[in-house]
């Protein structure tokens, strides 16, 4: 029971409870079980997102499930998968492309979740979540190819645009958008033996991407490293989460200005 409760955010079906040894009489009489909808119960403290999904008539799905597993996702909303016959009118149904497996648990498996995300997100978002899953070793590249080939983006060859070395979604987004604008770059490049940078354009233009969660210790260490890199002749641009997500055009404009001046091709003065 403890394992089931932890796995499914504190929400179990009557069938799961019976399989765990709880009789239907016990289900009806147990005051610790709170009925969310017919056949589904909250068992003590629950995940608010899981309870919301089940109460709405479905299961937690798509990026909401991936986020629970530590995957970087483009949004923090609640994604719900409904059975085809029970989806409310006008509701977004986050289901895999071409098939919709039966709902047997309050939280979809990672396999179903990533296939749902490949149907729900735009191409950029799909690559970003696959980058994160590859980096965390939650999926293999062959599996990523299978996911994208069976999605509505099969002709886009999205798996070939993935980079398992990407350490944040902001880095993935920056890489994809820069390459979409014809800018050649390398990722996770070592400068000497003391600094590994997120993106290197040409010989000396460094792009560093700060995640949404940024801690004081990292702030100081990164500024010190940036200062040393500049003294070595590198150009360093540090992009924040908000800049990439909400002001990308300004970021791109500044990077393109440097590239057009060909400043990125000048070798650093070591």
HELIX and SHEET records of a PDB file:
HELIX    1   1 UNK A    2  UNK A    7  1                                   6    
HELIX    2   2 UNK A   14  UNK A   19  1                                   6    
HELIX    3   3 UNK A   24  UNK A   29  1                                   6    
HELIX    4   4 UNK A   48  UNK A   55  1                                   8    
HELIX    5   5 UNK A   62  UNK A   68  1                                   7    
HELIX    6   6 UNK A  110  UNK A  120  1                                  11    
HELIX    7   7 UNK A  123  UNK A  135  1                                  13    
HELIX    8   8 UNK A  141  UNK A  149  1                                   9    
HELIX    9   9 UNK A  154  UNK A  156  5                                   3    
HELIX   10  10 UNK A  158  UNK A  161  5                                   4    
HELIX   11  11 UNK A  169  UNK A  180  1                                  12    
HELIX   12  12 UNK A  216  UNK A  231  1                                  16    
HELIX   13  13 UNK A  241  UNK A  246  1                                   6    
HELIX   14  14 UNK A  248  UNK A  260  1                                  13    
HELIX   15  15 UNK A  263  UNK A  265  5                                   3    
SHEET    1   A 3 UNK A  11  UNK A  13  0                                        
SHEET    2   A 3 UNK A  40  UNK A  43 -1                                        
SHEET    3   A 3 UNK A  33  UNK A  37 -1                                        
SHEET    1   B 2 UNK A  59  UNK A  60  0                                        
SHEET    2   B 2 UNK A  80  UNK A  81 -1                                        
SHEET    1   C 4 UNK A 186  UNK A 191  0                                        
SHEET    2   C 4 UNK A 195  UNK A 201 -1                                        
SHEET    3   C 4 UNK A 205  UNK A 209 -1                                        
SHEET    4   C 4 UNK A 235  UNK A 239  1                                        
END                                                                             
